Amino acid sequence: MQIATHESQAARNLVVMSMLCTMALRREELAVARWGDLSVQNNRVVLRVHGKGRKVASVDVPRQVVKALEAWRKFCVPATRGAFTDSPLIRRVWKGGRVSRGGLTSEGVLLIVEVGAPRQSGAGRAARSAPVGGGRAASG
């Protein structure tokens, strides 16, 4: 089974996998993230994460994830109407590589992980479970 059939799909999948693995996000948190949730604070890129029960936390975005987001953003801008900051961070990629305006669900995020992660690595299982949020700083 192919992981990505288009450049846009490969860029999106890299963002999903890198954010889940390096930032300890839950797939539900990634599915609801918006471009406007990204900001620069103290010369660092951070993501405002909307967790369970209206909890909000700021999580540092590693440099390699920022690079992946920059590449993915190029595919998202043409597909956006209205305010870009209100648009979903993670979106569906249609056959042919066109990027949807709508976001992926947590189940859609899980499908990317299950197709992209080798079974023996445990990454698919990790995406299904709630990670320990040890490195998060609550901001509200």
C-alpha beads as a LAMMPS data file, in Angstrom:
LAMMPS data file: protein, C-alpha beads

140 atoms
139 bonds

1 atom types
1 bond types

-500.0 500.0 xlo xhi
-500.0 500.0 ylo yhi
-500.0 500.0 zlo zhi

Masses

1 110.0

Atoms # bond

1 1 1 0.000 0.000 0.000
2 1 1 1.338 3.427 -0.939
3 1 1 1.777 5.962 1.823
4 1 1 1.435 9.029 -0.415
5 1 1 0.581 9.314 -4.080
6 1 1 1.032 13.091 -4.464
7 1 1 3.452 15.698 -3.183
8 1 1 0.659 17.420 -1.246
9 1 1 -0.285 14.156 0.452
10 1 1 3.343 13.436 1.359
11 1 1 3.716 16.931 2.857
12 1 1 0.530 16.530 4.909
13 1 1 1.505 13.056 6.120
14 1 1 4.934 14.291 7.221
15 1 1 3.280 17.039 9.284
16 1 1 0.871 14.566 10.894
17 1 1 3.520 11.998 11.785
18 1 1 6.082 14.533 13.000
19 1 1 3.578 16.445 15.148
20 1 1 2.191 13.292 16.742
21 1 1 5.603 11.774 17.407
22 1 1 7.647 14.806 18.479
23 1 1 5.002 16.926 20.211
24 1 1 3.059 14.186 22.041
25 1 1 -0.251 15.389 20.621
26 1 1 -3.394 13.296 20.696
27 1 1 -4.930 12.743 17.290
28 1 1 -8.059 14.601 18.443
29 1 1 -5.914 17.625 19.342
30 1 1 -4.283 17.577 15.927
31 1 1 -7.624 17.218 14.135
32 1 1 -9.029 20.408 15.725
33 1 1 -5.856 22.519 15.305
34 1 1 -6.110 25.652 13.159
35 1 1 -3.383 27.646 11.444
36 1 1 -4.213 30.474 13.849
37 1 1 -3.208 28.250 16.770
38 1 1 0.426 28.674 15.685
39 1 1 2.274 31.713 16.995
40 1 1 5.731 32.950 17.914
41 1 1 6.433 33.491 21.608
42 1 1 9.885 34.387 22.941
43 1 1 11.411 33.637 19.517
44 1 1 9.894 30.127 19.505
45 1 1 7.055 28.745 17.428
46 1 1 4.320 27.364 19.674
47 1 1 1.015 25.629 19.056
48 1 1 -2.014 26.394 21.187
49 1 1 -3.452 22.922 21.829
50 1 1 -7.131 22.488 22.627
51 1 1 -7.301 19.398 24.809
52 1 1 -9.974 17.529 26.660
53 1 1 -12.520 19.526 28.622
54 1 1 -11.682 23.013 27.310
55 1 1 -8.095 22.741 28.523
56 1 1 -5.657 24.801 26.485
57 1 1 -1.883 24.389 26.520
58 1 1 1.017 25.900 24.599
59 1 1 3.407 23.359 23.128
60 1 1 6.758 24.223 21.525
61 1 1 6.980 23.269 17.860
62 1 1 10.350 21.655 17.005
63 1 1 12.324 23.104 14.074
64 1 1 11.821 20.027 11.884
65 1 1 8.048 20.323 12.383
66 1 1 8.152 24.037 11.493
67 1 1 9.916 23.135 8.228
68 1 1 7.310 20.469 7.474
69 1 1 4.508 22.947 8.237
70 1 1 6.043 25.535 5.901
71 1 1 6.086 23.002 3.054
72 1 1 2.500 21.866 3.797
73 1 1 1.241 25.475 4.041
74 1 1 2.104 26.077 0.373
75 1 1 -0.488 23.466 -0.579
76 1 1 -3.127 24.839 1.817
77 1 1 -3.110 28.524 0.881
78 1 1 -4.708 28.108 -2.585
79 1 1 -7.481 25.951 -1.085
80 1 1 -8.448 28.521 1.548
81 1 1 -11.314 30.978 1.325
82 1 1 -11.709 33.603 4.002
83 1 1 -9.333 33.953 6.908
84 1 1 -6.446 31.502 6.627
85 1 1 -5.906 31.515 10.390
86 1 1 -9.380 30.013 10.920
87 1 1 -8.733 27.153 8.509
88 1 1 -7.845 23.598 9.601
89 1 1 -4.171 22.788 10.003
90 1 1 -4.616 19.191 8.818
91 1 1 -6.798 18.665 5.756
92 1 1 -7.988 15.944 3.467
93 1 1 -6.101 15.492 0.200
94 1 1 -8.336 14.397 -2.672
95 1 1 -7.366 12.017 -5.454
96 1 1 -5.238 14.004 -7.834
97 1 1 -3.507 15.831 -4.977
98 1 1 -5.981 18.700 -4.520
99 1 1 -6.181 19.885 -0.902
100 1 1 -9.642 20.206 0.654
101 1 1 -10.799 23.265 2.592
102 1 1 -12.162 21.007 5.328
103 1 1 -10.156 19.411 8.079
104 1 1 -9.546 15.764 8.838
105 1 1 -11.275 14.018 11.703
106 1 1 -9.334 12.168 14.375
107 1 1 -10.199 8.977 12.481
108 1 1 -8.623 10.445 9.345
109 1 1 -5.472 11.212 11.322
110 1 1 -5.457 7.616 12.575
111 1 1 -5.651 6.283 8.996
112 1 1 -2.529 8.268 8.076
113 1 1 -0.691 6.807 11.060
114 1 1 -1.814 3.241 10.383
115 1 1 -0.771 3.391 6.722
116 1 1 2.476 5.271 7.362
117 1 1 3.805 3.537 10.451
118 1 1 5.330 0.081 10.377
119 1 1 3.294 -2.294 12.522
120 1 1 6.233 -3.329 14.677
121 1 1 7.125 0.271 15.576
122 1 1 4.125 0.762 17.801
123 1 1 3.414 4.195 16.289
124 1 1 -0.092 3.146 15.310
125 1 1 -0.808 1.998 18.849
126 1 1 0.687 5.186 20.243
127 1 1 -1.668 7.313 18.144
128 1 1 -4.664 5.471 19.584
129 1 1 -3.652 6.015 23.190
130 1 1 -3.449 9.247 25.124
131 1 1 0.203 10.268 25.561
132 1 1 1.525 11.590 28.810
133 1 1 1.397 15.379 28.556
134 1 1 4.450 15.878 30.736
135 1 1 6.118 18.637 28.713
136 1 1 3.091 20.875 28.321
137 1 1 2.701 24.210 29.982
138 1 1 -0.922 25.167 30.631
139 1 1 -1.819 28.614 29.382
140 1 1 -5.387 29.119 30.325

Bonds

1 1 1 2
2 1 2 3
3 1 3 4
4 1 4 5
5 1 5 6
6 1 6 7
7 1 7 8
8 1 8 9
9 1 9 10
10 1 10 11
11 1 11 12
12 1 12 13
13 1 13 14
14 1 14 15
15 1 15 16
16 1 16 17
17 1 17 18
18 1 18 19
19 1 19 20
20 1 20 21
21 1 21 22
22 1 22 23
23 1 23 24
24 1 24 25
25 1 25 26
26 1 26 27
27 1 27 28
28 1 28 29
29 1 29 30
30 1 30 31
31 1 31 32
32 1 32 33
33 1 33 34
34 1 34 35
35 1 35 36
36 1 36 37
37 1 37 38
38 1 38 39
39 1 39 40
40 1 40 41
41 1 41 42
42 1 42 43
43 1 43 44
44 1 44 45
45 1 45 46
46 1 46 47
47 1 47 48
48 1 48 49
49 1 49 50
50 1 50 51
51 1 51 52
52 1 52 53
53 1 53 54
54 1 54 55
55 1 55 56
56 1 56 57
57 1 57 58
58 1 58 59
59 1 59 60
60 1 60 61
61 1 61 62
62 1 62 63
63 1 63 64
64 1 64 65
65 1 65 66
66 1 66 67
67 1 67 68
68 1 68 69
69 1 69 70
70 1 70 71
71 1 71 72
72 1 72 73
73 1 73 74
74 1 74 75
75 1 75 76
76 1 76 77
77 1 77 78
78 1 78 79
79 1 79 80
80 1 80 81
81 1 81 82
82 1 82 83
83 1 83 84
84 1 84 85
85 1 85 86
86 1 86 87
87 1 87 88
88 1 88 89
89 1 89 90
90 1 90 91
91 1 91 92
92 1 92 93
93 1 93 94
94 1 94 95
95 1 95 96
96 1 96 97
97 1 97 98
98 1 98 99
99 1 99 100
100 1 100 101
101 1 101 102
102 1 102 103
103 1 103 104
104 1 104 105
105 1 105 106
106 1 106 107
107 1 107 108
108 1 108 109
109 1 109 110
110 1 110 111
111 1 111 112
112 1 112 113
113 1 113 114
114 1 114 115
115 1 115 116
116 1 116 117
117 1 117 118
118 1 118 119
119 1 119 120
120 1 120 121
121 1 121 122
122 1 122 123
123 1 123 124
124 1 124 125
125 1 125 126
126 1 126 127
127 1 127 128
128 1 128 129
129 1 129 130
130 1 130 131
131 1 131 132
132 1 132 133
133 1 133 134
134 1 134 135
135 1 135 136
136 1 136 137
137 1 137 138
138 1 138 139
139 1 139 140
